[in-house]
Amino acid sequence: MHTIIEPFRIKMTEALPITTRAHREKQLKAAHYNVFLLNAQDITIDMLTDSGTGAMSASQWAAMMIGDESYAGSLSWQKFEQTVREITGFTHIFPTHQGRAAERILAATRLKPGDIVPNNSHFDTTRANIEYVGAQALDLLTQQGQDLYSDKMFKGNMDIEALEKLIKSKRKNIPFCMITVTNNTGGGQPVSMANMKAIKAVLKKHNIPLVIDCCRYAENAYFIKQYEKGYADKSLLQIAREMFALADGTTMSAKKDGLANIGGFFACNSDEWADDFRNLLILTEGFPTYGGLAGRDLEAIAVGLKEALEFDYQHYRHATVQYMASRLIERKIPIVRPAGGHAVFLNAGGFCPHLSPADFPGIGVVNSLYVEGGIRCVELGSVMFGRVGKDGKEMPGPRELVRLAFPRRVYTQSHFDYVIEVLDTVWRKRQQIAPVRITKQAPFLRHFTAHFEEKKTAARRRIA
Ligand code: F0G
């Protein structure tokens, strides 16, 4: 059969808010033109993130009912630990309330000012946690990965030569190296096993530990199975194990491939790393057998981690992203190619050639999609990755992308058809997308809370 179906049926429904354009315009204005500040009941299709927004299975809900809420050593913890160990093989496992809690403790315990942490591309919270302790988060994506439109597979790979060069001059400043699978900020692109092996080989020579940011490890394993030579006959679990065997530690947000609404973990082999991590975990998250989570959350994650590795689930999930991507390509809408594992990324720079990075074209596209059809998505451009320089001037980010993330097991094909129609409408009217400026911002992770207003350009002033 050619039709790839959802490998589940729906037992419970949740009504979607259907709103008017006038209502959405009013709400967006009240939210200072920042969709993070909108209320969820004003959004029809929420593609802001694939993080914690998935639908849990009946098995997960059933597991939650037997959650053991003992403060220490609960049965739910044991199931969680066993599952994480089965998949990752690591000796020490610590639950955290989400991925960034694991990143924060890792950064606080292993980094000092002046240190450098290379990665293919750091996610914003990873970067922020590294920078917060005075270290540098360095992206070493391959040239190919930086080419938005190349259809090559494994564009999440790290540039091995650049890594070697960095180590040659800065070995003393590199306490560990990271690799993010899949590479969220670079378009949800996968990392090949061959690349991970090459990274490991380089690091091993210099005795530098490797930490995998494994939020989307199962999606990455699916790409390896489907597109990397030698893996077609391996199960996703076998591939995941092979991946983790190359690393010394991992940070995870269970809100992605844990198929849970909250949670995360850190895992490693080093006793010293584990001791330091545990001490800070107790101080800020909770006892090491719950780490800020309820017993029922640990149960849901233990089941979800396994469900994410089911081939039929991944096959359907990747098909949904492909479905939307191919229809946008047909319409010549500029998207990052090939389609990533958890999202379609629009190139807002290509969408709005009339705007410069200082006009924040990504925000213009995001806000237009909301006003046009009640769709919420997120800018990954000069607001998220740009900076205000010492001279007070804006320094743009490397790219102007907009991410439409796919919550797991939530939307059906007709929802995606609707999104395609809205995108098509906005694409036809793209010349009308206005430049914006920031009127208020925080020093870290400013995209979450920034306030914007439309710039009054000469043309607009004339119309007014
Ligand atoms: N690493 C990556 C690659 C991520 O995508 C995220 C979260 C994190 C770490 C942090 O995990 O949210 O549990 O603290 N990404 C979400 C997103 C927020 O929308 O892409 P967290």
Residues whose N, C-alpha, C, O or C-beta is under 5 A from the ligand:
A	BS01	F0G	L48 T49 D50 S51 Q98 G99 R100 F123 T125 T180 T182 N184 D213 C215 S253 K255 G263
